[in-house]
């Protein structure tokens, strides 16, 4: 649905019947659009693992999103009660702020925006969050080491990193994924979330969710 030239809206139905309304841009960096892996991870955060008879398990939890782009995953987390910081480069800050504002009536936790360039010093991010979330962040080989440095700097011993990515077979993608896992094993251990635990509608055999923890 076109809102005006170059701007499109992606709607995502939530489990309670309300709709996330996310602005994306047809021109700009890869972060300007909603990728399938972001949808899969957003819906996973609404799934059985994060809900219970007593209420939403993410309520009051702290979440930091890396490479947030449009902010859709972090905003979804904020709608189920988490206190979220969505981060990306400077040129995506306005888009994330707009999307937070568009969905503010659904947010029951909190959602703020910060600039974060992978590999930089992290003076403003000293307290390890409960969760770090990232969707489709494995795309440039030169970004892998800065990304992993940032994960190592940010994650505490109890931080759960949720990494969702689409497995691609074209070009350099397989080599980039291989190198990511090779580097990841230096400081982290991980396991894959079984496909049957993904959202029933928003799942694909090509899209994987990993739970990553810092090695003790």
C-alpha positions in Angstrom: 0.0 0.0 0.0 1.6 3.3 -1.1 1.3 6.2 1.3 3.2 8.6 -0.9 5.9 8.2 -3.5 8.7 6.0 -2.2 7.0 5.1 1.1 5.1 1.9 1.7 3.4 0.4 4.7 3.8 -3.1 5.9 1.1 -4.4 8.2 1.6 -7.3 10.6 -1.3 -8.9 12.4 -0.6 -9.5 16.1 -1.9 -12.4 18.1 -4.6 -10.2 19.8 -6.0 -9.0 16.5 -4.3 -5.6 16.5 -2.0 -4.6 13.6 1.5 -3.3 13.6 1.8 -0.5 11.0 5.4 -0.2 9.8 6.7 2.4 7.3 9.3 1.3 4.9 11.1 3.1 2.1 11.6 2.0 -1.5 14.9 3.9 -1.7 17.8 3.8 0.7 19.9 1.3 2.7 18.9 -2.4 3.3 17.6 -1.2 6.7 14.7 0.7 5.1 12.6 -2.3 4.3 11.0 -5.1 6.4 12.8 -8.4 5.7 11.2 -11.8 6.1 13.5 -12.8 8.9 12.3 -9.7 10.9 8.7 -10.9 10.5 9.6 -14.4 11.6 11.4 -13.2 14.7 8.7 -10.6 15.5 6.0 -13.3 15.5 8.2 -15.7 17.4 8.3 -13.2 20.3 4.5 -13.6 20.5 4.8 -17.4 20.6 4.3 -19.9 23.4 7.8 -19.5 24.8 7.2 -15.9 25.7 3.6 -16.3 27.0 2.1 -18.1 29.9 -1.2 -18.4 31.8 0.1 -15.6 34.1 0.8 -13.2 31.3 3.5 -12.1 28.9 7.0 -13.3 29.9 8.8 -10.4 28.2 7.0 -7.8 30.4 9.6 -5.8 32.2 12.5 -7.5 30.5 15.2 -5.4 28.8 15.9 -5.9 25.2 18.4 -4.4 22.8 18.0 -4.8 19.1 21.0 -4.6 16.8 20.6 -3.5 13.1 17.0 -2.7 13.8 16.3 -1.0 10.5 12.5 -0.2 10.5 12.3 -1.3 14.1 9.6 -3.8 13.6 11.0 -6.6 15.8 11.8 -4.3 18.7 8.5 -2.6 18.4 6.7 -6.0 18.6 8.7 -6.8 21.8 7.6 -3.4 23.3 4.0 -4.3 22.5 4.3 -7.4 24.7 5.7 -5.4 27.6 9.4 -5.3 27.2 11.6 -2.3 27.7 13.3 -2.0 24.3 16.2 0.0 22.8 16.3 -0.3 19.0 19.7 0.6 17.5 21.1 1.2 14.0 23.1 3.8 12.1 22.4 7.5 12.2 20.5 7.6 8.9 17.9 5.2 10.1 17.0 6.9 13.4 14.1 9.0 11.9 12.5 6.0 10.3 12.6 4.0 13.6 11.2 7.0 15.5 8.3 7.4 13.1 7.5 3.7 13.4 7.6 3.8 17.2 5.2 6.8 17.1 2.9 5.1 14.6 2.5 2.1 16.9 2.7 3.9 20.3 -0.9 3.0 21.1 0.1 -0.7 21.2 3.2 -0.4 23.2 2.8 -1.6 26.8 6.5 -1.5 27.7 8.8 1.1 26.3 10.8 1.7 23.1 13.6 4.1 22.6 16.1 4.7 19.8 19.9 5.0 19.9 22.7 5.1 17.4 25.0 2.1 17.5 27.7 1.3 15.0 29.0 -2.2 15.5 32.6 -2.4 16.8 32.5 1.1 18.4 33.1 1.8 22.1 29.9 1.3 24.1 29.9 3.8 26.9 26.1 4.3 26.7 25.4 0.5 26.8 27.0 -0.7 30.1 24.2 -2.8 31.6 23.8 -6.2 29.9 20.2 -6.6 28.6 18.1 -9.7 29.2 17.9 -10.2 25.5 19.7 -9.0 22.4 17.7 -9.5 19.2 18.9 -9.3 15.6 17.3 -10.1 12.3 19.0 -10.5 9.0 22.3 -9.0 10.2 24.6 -11.5 8.3 25.1 -9.8 5.0 28.5 -8.1 4.8 31.7 -10.1 5.5 33.5 -7.0 6.7 30.8 -6.4 9.3 31.1 -9.8 11.0 34.0 -9.1 13.3 32.6 -5.7 14.5 29.2 -7.4 15.0 30.7 -10.1 17.1 32.8 -7.7 19.1 29.6 -5.7 19.9 27.8 -8.9 21.0 30.7 -9.8 23.2 30.8 -6.3 24.7 27.1 -6.1 25.3 26.1 -9.6 26.4 26.2 -10.6 30.0 26.5 -14.1 31.3 22.7 -14.5 31.4 21.9 -12.6 28.2 20.0 -14.5 25.5 20.9 -13.5 22.0 18.1 -14.2 19.5 19.6 -14.2 16.0 17.2 -14.8 13.0 18.6 -15.0 9.5 17.5 -16.1 6.1 19.8 -18.8 4.6 20.8 -17.6 1.1 22.7 -19.6 -1.5 23.6 -16.9 -4.0 26.9 -15.1 -4.3 29.0 -14.7 -1.2 26.2 -15.5 1.3 27.2 -19.1 2.1 30.8 -18.0 2.8 29.6 -15.2 5.0 27.4 -17.5 7.0 30.2 -20.0 7.4 32.6 -17.4 8.6 30.0 -16.0 11.1 29.6 -19.4 12.8 33.4 -20.0 12.7 33.9 -16.7 14.6 30.9 -17.1 16.8 32.3 -20.3 18.3 35.3 -18.5 19.7 33.2 -16.8 22.5 29.7 -18.1 22.2 27.7 -21.3 22.2 24.4 -21.6 20.4 21.4 -23.8 19.5 18.8 -23.6 16.8 15.1 -23.1 17.7 13.2 -26.0 16.0 11.0 -24.9 13.1 7.9 -26.2 14.8 8.4 -23.7 17.5 8.2 -20.8 15.0 4.9 -19.1 14.4 2.7 -21.5 12.4 2.0 -19.0 9.6 5.2 -17.0 9.6 7.9 -19.7 9.2 10.1 -21.0 6.5 12.7 -23.7 6.2 15.2 -21.1 4.9 14.8 -18.9 7.9 16.5 -19.9 11.1 16.4 -18.6 14.7 19.3 -19.2 17.0 19.7 -18.8 20.7 23.2 -17.7 21.5 24.9 -17.4 24.9 28.3 -16.2 26.0 30.6 -19.1 27.0 30.9 -19.3 30.8 
